[in-house]
Amino acid sequence: MKRWMLLLMVLFTSCMPGGCQQKVAEKVVEKTVEIQTGEKINIGTDVDLGELEDLVPSNAKITSMFEVRDSKQVAYVVKSSPNEVVNFYVEKLGSPSLKMTTQEGMMLAWEKKEIGVLINKGDEGTTVVLTKGGI
């Protein structure tokens, strides 16, 4: 019975427009994780930014968001250079307690504020993943 339900869900979602497929996929993942962990989570681009709103540039294109317990994660793309993104966060949060640079990008962390930022240069601009709280 469960296999038939799963097959029907796959067939149903494959016939939906792309945006609807994404929403259904997000809800399926949310419910699966909630059942397995007992934790309430929220995935998508409609998560309330709350206190992170000031830490996401106004020209950012949010690509995904994740919320569980007291942790939030936002991924976005901006046309700014990686150095401009670093300067944005240093201006907002002060000097990071941790700064690590690799060939792929960099990571900044403000341990006392429980904020981490991953910055990479991508094809469509600079990709950023902002995390608040421990996951």
C-alpha positions in Angstrom: 0.0 0.0 0.0 2.8 2.4 0.9 4.5 1.7 -2.4 1.3 2.7 -4.3 1.0 5.9 -2.4 4.6 6.8 -3.1 4.2 5.9 -6.8 1.1 8.1 -7.0 2.9 11.0 -5.3 5.8 10.7 -7.7 3.4 10.6 -10.7 1.3 13.5 -9.4 4.3 15.7 -8.7 6.0 15.0 -12.0 2.9 16.4 -13.8 3.0 19.6 -11.8 4.7 22.9 -12.9 8.2 23.4 -11.6 7.4 25.7 -8.8 4.7 23.4 -7.5 7.1 20.4 -7.7 9.6 22.4 -5.6 7.0 23.2 -2.9 5.8 19.6 -2.7 9.4 18.3 -2.5 10.1 20.8 0.3 7.0 19.6 2.3 7.9 15.9 1.8 11.4 16.5 3.0 10.1 18.5 6.0 7.7 15.9 7.0 10.2 13.0 6.6 12.8 14.8 8.8 10.1 15.7 11.4 9.0 12.1 11.6 12.5 10.8 11.9 13.8 13.4 14.4 10.7 14.7 16.2 11.9 18.2 15.4 9.8 20.8 13.6 11.6 22.2 10.5 10.9 24.6 7.7 12.5 24.4 4.3 12.0 26.7 1.3 12.3 30.4 0.4 9.4 31.5 2.5 11.0 31.1 5.9 10.7 34.2 8.1 14.2 35.7 8.2 13.6 37.4 11.6 16.8 38.8 13.0 18.7 37.7 9.9 16.9 40.2 7.8 19.5 42.8 8.4 22.2 40.3 7.5 20.9 39.6 4.0 21.8 42.4 1.4 18.8 44.0 -0.2 20.0 43.0 -3.7 20.3 39.3 -2.7 18.4 36.6 -4.6 17.5 34.0 -1.9 17.9 30.5 -3.3 17.0 28.4 -0.2 16.2 28.7 3.5 16.2 26.2 6.3 14.9 26.5 9.8 15.1 24.0 12.7 14.7 24.7 16.4 16.6 27.9 17.0 18.8 27.7 13.9 18.3 29.3 10.5 20.2 29.0 7.3 19.8 31.2 4.3 21.5 30.7 0.9 21.6 33.5 -1.6 23.4 35.0 -4.6 24.5 38.6 -5.1 26.3 40.3 -7.9 28.8 41.8 -5.4 32.4 40.4 -5.3 33.4 38.1 -2.4 35.4 40.9 -0.9 32.4 43.2 -0.9 30.4 40.5 0.8 33.1 40.2 3.5 33.1 43.9 4.0 29.3 43.9 4.3 29.5 41.4 7.2 32.4 43.0 8.9 30.5 46.3 8.8 27.4 44.7 10.2 29.0 42.3 12.8 32.5 43.6 13.4 35.7 41.5 13.0 35.0 37.8 12.8 36.4 35.5 15.5 37.4 33.0 12.7 38.3 33.7 9.1 39.4 30.9 6.8 40.2 31.2 3.1 40.5 28.3 0.6 40.8 28.1 -3.2 37.0 27.7 -3.4 36.1 30.6 -1.1 36.1 31.6 2.5 34.4 31.1 5.8 33.7 33.7 8.5 32.4 33.0 12.0 31.3 35.1 14.9 31.3 32.6 17.7 29.7 34.7 20.4 26.8 35.6 18.0 26.6 32.1 16.7 26.8 33.3 13.1 28.7 31.7 10.2 29.0 32.8 6.6 30.4 30.7 3.7 31.3 32.8 0.6 32.1 31.4 -2.9 32.4 32.9 -6.3 29.9 31.3 -8.6 28.8 31.5 -12.2 25.9 33.8 -11.5 27.7 35.9 -8.9 28.8 35.4 -5.3 27.0 32.6 -3.5 26.6 33.0 0.3 25.3 30.7 3.0 24.5 32.5 6.2 23.8 30.4 9.3 22.6 31.6 12.8 22.6 29.1 15.7 23.9 25.6 16.0 22.5 22.9 13.8 
